[in-house]
Amino acid sequence: KNSNCIQPLSEHCTMSSKKVVVDGRGHLMGRLASIVAKRILMGENIIVVRCEEIMISGTLLRNKIRFANFRKKRMNTNPKKGPFHYRSPSEHLWKTVRGMIPHKTNRGKMAMRRFKPFDGIPEKYHKKKRMVIPQALKIIKLSPGRKFCVLGRLSTEVGWKQAKVVERLESERKIKSSAFYKKKKVLLEKRRKAAKAVEAKKSKPKAIKVAKKAADTKVAEKAAGPKVKKAAAAAKK
């Protein structure tokens, strides 16, 4: 089992207060949303980061046309009352997940509180372990040659204005994380060497004892050698 993958849902899944951070990069939006919806209804707390790198099957033009049709839907008498046309990738995912659960019931409202999507990776999740959902990965679930588009690109085409800010913050985070990883590698190497040295020290006394025993037996054999020879000669006579 890969520790970086979310395990499949069990039949008797229990409530968990532990937060699971999922990296949205390379996932298909519909499949990711359906799995997230199931898990938050079962009581898990799920955070999805890097929503701008989620993928959608179909060409960019096709998805733009679909979004343009969605933008036409509004309330005639008072458009301020909805439906609301979210532009950012995190809000796209949030609305997709919301459509898959009974969000008007208390159970659905509580489930939606347990789900938080983010564009980029906020600072408090920089050093958290990020998980992957194999059942929703584009490389596994979308057959080769099929068209797809990136949610961040689609969002910028339909009016999302924070793409450059998120990109800048992500580039800064990657520089910091690479430096942190290099330090971590050095520390792990030092720890490995220290563990080897401790093992070597522990094994030295045993080796000395074995050598002493071997030396004692050799000395005893040498000392007993003439006596044994005399005894053998006397026995022959």
Summary of the structure (lengths in Angstrom):
residues: 237
radius of gyration: 32.6
end to end distance: 75.9
largest distance: 130.8
contacts: 603
relative contact order: 0.14
helix: 59%
strand: 11%
